[in-house]
Amino acid sequence: MAKPTYKPNKFSVFTTTPEVPLKKKYCRFKKSGIKHIDYKDPNFLLKFINDQGKILPRRLTGTSLKFQRKISVAVKRARHLAILPFTGDLLK
């Protein structure tokens, strides 16, 4: 006896979304040949911080693990020396 198969209709919750071609993420540091991340450059470090002041994760920025660690160290050093704010109130 054959099992009935599920056929989703257009109003079903389980329908799949159309596949959108994703852009491949790349590490901008490897691509441009940057070897050192300067913690004294706040404008550059602001690209890796969201509105709340949190460091953006690798999956959003596309940086490699090696440079993500360097970014986090640079942001933390800049915060400690009051180059960057700890909270996002002053970033707006």
Secondary structure, 3 states (H helix, E strand, C coil): CCCCCCCCCCCCCCCCCCCCCCCCCCCHHHHHCCCCCCCCCHHHHHHHECCCCCECCHHHHCCCHHHHHHHHHHHHHHHHCCCCCCCHHHCC
